[in-house]
Amino acid sequence: MENAAHDYPKNKRDVIIVLAGGINPDGSLPNIPKYRVEKGVELYKQKLAPFLLMSGSWSFMLDYVPPTTEAKAMRDYAIKLNVPEDKILLEEKSNDTIGNAYFTKVDFLIPKNWKNVCVVTSEFHMERTKYIFKKVLGPEYDIDFAEAPSKLTSLELKEKEIIEKKILTFTKKWMDKIKDGDDLAIKQLLYTEHPGYAKRPKYSKKQLFKMIEETEIN
């Protein structure tokens, strides 16, 4: 079951999942992931859920290795916003949005039997996030979404949206054939085709970037 994105989810959740959105070479957070953490903390303080789950290692497309994971950097920022450390969980295996959904599911949601979640991300990233989380989690999960404002200019936001449409179009070509909630198929995709996870991926990072860049959108 998938609920529409809105600012204030009404139903109580088991956990609030905050998606990573970048990290600087020195390990500090850019504004976009900061705003995502702030939205997650806001919802946590409204008692939407008893836990925050920070999801993300760092992007597989980075040309540098940061000194910490995005999840840890987001946790540290949430602690500064007065969230107790024992209420923050870390998912540090994912290198993209597909990984966010998959590793959150297999490492946290399944073991803890959590079926009701709220996913926080930026407005420009929401359509792709909804598609991926519905695909990866499947029909057994009740997924709510909350938008964190990116505070970009209209031009910056338009550029982000074009990139997102290209990535989503490519992602659908990659994943539409997979049945919603099929963990084995998702795992196989990650570890045989995806350059962010596979030892011998079907595509190199350069090839994947080029394919996304050349993807036509309506």
C-alpha positions as CSV (number, residue, x, y, z in Angstrom):
1,M,0.0,0.0,0.0
2,E,1.4,3.4,-1.0
3,N,0.2,6.7,0.4
4,A,0.7,10.0,-1.4
5,A,3.5,12.3,-0.5
6,H,2.6,15.2,1.8
7,D,4.2,17.3,4.5
8,Y,2.6,15.6,7.6
9,P,1.8,11.9,7.4
10,K,-1.2,11.1,9.6
11,N,-0.7,7.4,10.4
12,K,1.7,6.2,13.0
13,R,4.8,4.5,11.6
14,D,7.3,2.0,12.9
15,V,10.2,4.0,11.6
16,I,11.0,7.2,9.7
17,I,13.6,6.5,6.9
18,V,15.7,9.5,5.9
19,L,17.5,9.1,2.6
20,A,21.0,10.3,2.1
21,G,21.5,13.1,-0.4
22,G,25.2,13.8,-0.6
23,I,28.3,14.4,1.5
24,N,31.3,16.8,1.2
25,P,34.9,15.6,0.9
26,D,35.5,16.6,4.5
27,G,32.5,14.5,5.7
28,S,30.2,17.4,6.3
29,L,26.6,17.5,5.0
30,P,25.5,19.7,2.1
31,N,22.2,21.6,2.6
32,I,19.9,19.0,0.8
33,P,20.6,16.1,3.2
34,K,20.5,18.6,6.1
35,Y,16.9,19.6,5.1
36,R,16.0,15.9,4.8
37,V,17.3,15.3,8.4
38,E,15.4,18.3,9.6
39,K,12.1,17.0,8.1
40,G,12.8,13.6,9.6
41,V,13.5,15.1,13.0
42,E,10.4,17.3,12.8
43,L,8.2,14.2,12.2
44,Y,10.0,12.2,14.9
45,K,9.3,15.0,17.4
46,Q,5.7,14.9,16.4
47,K,5.8,11.3,17.5
48,L,5.1,9.9,14.1
49,A,7.5,7.0,14.8
50,P,9.8,5.9,17.7
51,F,12.9,5.7,15.5
52,L,14.8,7.5,12.7
53,L,16.7,5.4,10.2
54,M,19.5,7.2,8.3
55,S,20.1,5.4,5.0
56,G,23.2,5.7,2.9
57,S,26.9,5.1,2.6
58,W,27.8,7.4,-0.2
59,S,27.1,7.6,-3.9
60,F,28.9,5.1,-6.1
61,M,29.4,8.0,-8.5
62,L,31.6,10.0,-6.2
63,D,35.2,10.5,-7.3
64,Y,36.4,10.7,-3.7
65,V,36.0,8.6,-0.5
66,P,34.6,10.7,2.3
67,P,35.9,10.1,5.9
68,T,32.5,9.0,7.1
69,T,29.2,7.6,5.8
70,E,26.3,9.8,4.9
71,A,24.2,7.9,7.5
72,K,26.7,8.8,10.3
73,A,26.9,12.4,9.2
74,M,23.1,12.6,9.2
75,R,22.9,10.9,12.6
76,D,25.3,13.4,14.1
77,Y,23.2,16.3,12.7
78,A,20.1,14.7,14.2
79,I,21.8,14.5,17.6
80,K,22.5,18.2,17.3
81,L,18.8,18.7,16.8
82,N,18.2,16.9,20.1
83,V,17.3,13.4,19.0
84,P,18.6,10.7,21.4
85,E,21.4,8.6,19.8
86,D,19.6,5.4,20.8
87,K,16.6,6.4,18.6
88,I,18.7,6.6,15.5
89,L,19.5,3.6,13.3
90,L,22.2,3.5,10.6
91,E,22.0,1.8,7.2
92,E,25.5,2.1,5.7
93,K,25.6,-0.3,2.8
94,S,23.6,1.6,0.1
95,N,25.2,3.6,-2.6
96,D,22.0,4.7,-4.4
97,T,18.2,4.8,-4.0
98,I,17.7,1.2,-4.9
99,G,20.2,0.2,-2.2
100,N,18.5,2.5,0.2
101,A,15.3,0.5,-0.2
102,Y,16.9,-2.9,-0.4
103,F,19.3,-2.8,2.5
104,T,16.7,-1.0,4.7
105,K,14.3,-3.8,4.0
106,V,16.6,-6.8,4.5
107,D,18.6,-5.4,7.4
108,F,16.0,-3.6,9.4
109,L,12.3,-4.0,8.3
110,I,12.3,-7.8,7.9
111,P,14.3,-8.6,11.1
112,K,12.2,-6.1,13.2
113,N,8.9,-7.0,11.4
114,W,8.3,-3.4,10.7
115,K,5.6,-3.0,8.0
116,N,4.6,0.7,8.3
117,V,7.3,3.2,7.3
118,C,7.6,6.8,6.3
119,V,10.3,7.7,3.8
120,V,11.7,11.3,3.8
121,T,13.4,12.7,0.7
122,S,13.6,15.9,-1.3
123,E,10.7,17.0,-3.6
124,F,12.7,16.5,-6.8
125,H,13.7,13.0,-5.7
126,M,10.2,11.9,-4.6
127,E,8.9,10.3,-7.8
128,R,11.9,8.0,-8.2
129,T,11.8,7.2,-4.5
130,K,8.2,6.2,-4.6
131,Y,8.7,4.0,-7.6
132,I,11.8,2.2,-6.1
133,F,10.4,1.8,-2.6
134,K,7.1,0.4,-3.9
135,K,9.1,-2.0,-6.2
136,V,11.6,-3.1,-3.5
137,L,9.3,-3.3,-0.4
138,G,6.3,-4.7,-2.2
139,P,2.6,-4.9,-1.3
140,E,3.0,-6.1,2.3
141,Y,4.3,-2.7,3.3
142,D,2.4,0.4,4.1
143,I,4.6,3.2,2.8
144,D,4.1,6.9,3.5
145,F,6.2,9.7,2.1
146,A,7.2,13.1,3.3
147,E,8.9,15.8,1.3
148,A,11.8,17.8,2.5
149,P,12.1,21.2,0.7
150,S,15.4,21.5,-1.2
151,K,15.2,25.3,-1.2
152,L,16.7,25.4,-4.7
153,T,16.1,28.2,-7.2
154,S,13.5,27.5,-9.8
155,L,16.3,27.0,-12.4
156,E,18.3,24.6,-10.1
157,L,15.1,22.7,-9.4
158,K,14.2,22.3,-13.1
159,E,17.7,21.0,-13.8
160,K,17.4,18.5,-11.0
161,E,14.0,17.4,-12.2
162,I,15.3,16.7,-15.7
163,I,18.1,14.6,-14.4
164,E,15.6,12.7,-12.1
165,K,13.3,12.0,-15.0
166,K,16.2,10.5,-17.0
167,I,17.3,8.4,-14.1
168,L,13.7,7.2,-13.3
169,T,13.1,6.3,-17.0
170,F,16.2,4.2,-17.1
171,T,15.4,2.7,-13.7
172,K,12.0,1.6,-14.9
173,K,13.6,-0.1,-17.9
174,W,15.9,-1.9,-15.4
175,M,13.3,-2.8,-12.8
176,D,9.8,-3.0,-14.4
177,K,10.3,-6.7,-15.1
178,I,10.9,-7.4,-11.4
179,K,7.8,-8.3,-9.3
180,D,7.1,-5.9,-6.5
181,G,8.8,-7.2,-3.3
182,D,11.0,-9.8,-5.0
183,D,14.1,-9.7,-2.7
184,L,16.0,-12.3,-4.7
185,A,15.5,-10.5,-8.0
186,I,16.6,-7.1,-6.5
187,K,19.7,-8.7,-5.0
188,Q,20.6,-10.3,-8.3
189,L,20.2,-7.0,-10.0
190,L,22.4,-5.3,-7.5
191,Y,25.2,-7.9,-7.4
192,T,25.3,-8.8,-11.1
193,E,24.5,-5.7,-13.0
194,H,24.8,-2.6,-10.8
195,P,28.3,-0.9,-10.8
196,G,27.7,0.4,-7.3
197,Y,27.6,-3.2,-5.9
198,A,28.6,-5.9,-8.4
199,K,32.3,-7.0,-8.6
200,R,31.9,-7.5,-12.3
201,P,28.9,-5.3,-13.2
202,K,27.1,-5.5,-16.5
203,Y,27.7,-1.8,-17.0
204,S,30.7,0.3,-15.8
205,K,30.0,3.6,-14.0
206,K,30.9,5.5,-17.2
207,Q,28.6,3.3,-19.3
208,L,25.7,3.7,-16.9
209,F,26.2,7.5,-16.7
210,K,26.2,7.7,-20.5
211,M,23.1,5.5,-20.8
212,I,21.2,7.7,-18.4
213,E,22.4,10.9,-20.1
214,E,21.2,9.6,-23.5
215,T,17.8,8.4,-22.1
216,E,14.9,10.2,-23.8
217,I,12.1,11.6,-21.6
218,N,8.7,12.9,-22.5
